[in-house]
């Protein structure tokens, strides 16, 4: 039994925690990826929705710049209702952000 309301712990998912890695380059990659996502997202707001972001960046060693060349934002899979109603097979069944970023990179390369 809890002694007071202060004893109740609120769960915080690890993705929501503010943190800095031990690698400055990884922090730069994360900042550039998030900034590009926010530029492309525009004024659309996803309040209360957890967004999974994956990006592939190009590093130019001559000036130490980073450029996002592909990006994916997604969830794990489509809801069952959307899959069963897809009679023509047009929906992407695996919506992992990493998979979408890889597909975008393949489109850039080919």
N, C-alpha and C positions, 0 to 999 in steps of 0.2 A: 504494500500500500504506500502511496506517495504522501509525504508529509506536507508538501506545499506545491502550488502550481509551478514554482521554480524548478522542481525536481523533474518536470517533464522535459525530455530532450527532443529537439526538433531534428529530424533526419535531413542531412545535406548530402546530396549526391556529389561524388568526387568531381564531376564535370562542372559543378556550380561553384566549387571552391576557387578562390583567387590564389594563384600560385605562380612562381617563377622557376624555370628549370635551372639546372646547374650548367647549362650550355647556352651561351649568349647567341650562337647561331640558331639554335632551335627556337629561342624566343623571337628572333627576327622573322623566322619563317612563320611562326604562329601569328605575329602581329600583321605581317603582310597579307597572309591568307584571310584573316578576319577583316582587315580593311577592304580587301577586294570584294569579299562577300557583301559587306555593308554598302559598298558603292553600287554593286549590281542589284542588291535587294531594293534599293530605292526607299520609298516611303512605306512599304509593306511592313507591318508589325506583327510579330508572332508572340504576343504576350502569353505567358504560361505554357509555351510549347518548347520542348527541348529540341534543339537543332543539332544534327550531326553534320560536320563539315569535314571534307577531305580535299586537299589541294595538292597539285604537283607544280613545283616552281622550277624556274631556270635560274641558275646562279652564274652571273658573268664575273669571272675572276678579275678581269681587267679594271673594272671600277667597283667591284664588290656589291653589285646591285642584284636584286631579286625581282623576278617577274612571274606572276601566276600564269601558267599556260593552260591549265585545265583545273576544273573544280567540280565537285559533286556535293549536293546537299540531299540527304535522304533519311529514310527510316530503315528498319530491318527488312520488312516485306510489306506487300500490299495487303489490305484487309481481305478476308475470305470472300466477302460479298463482291468485291471488285474483280477478284480472280475468276469466280464462277460466272460472272456476267460478261467476261471477255471472250466472246464467241469467235472473233477473228484473230486472236492471239497478238493483239497490238500493244498490250500493256507490259511494262517491264516488271517481271516478277521479283527480281532481286534488286531492291532499292537501297542497298547499303551505299553510303556516301563514297566509300572507296571504290566500289564497282563502277559507279557513275563517273567518278573522276578518271578512272582508267579508260572507260569508253570514250570520254571526251578527249583524252590524250591520243587515243588511237585515231580519232577523227582529225585531230591536228596533224598527226604524222602521215596520214594517208590521203 
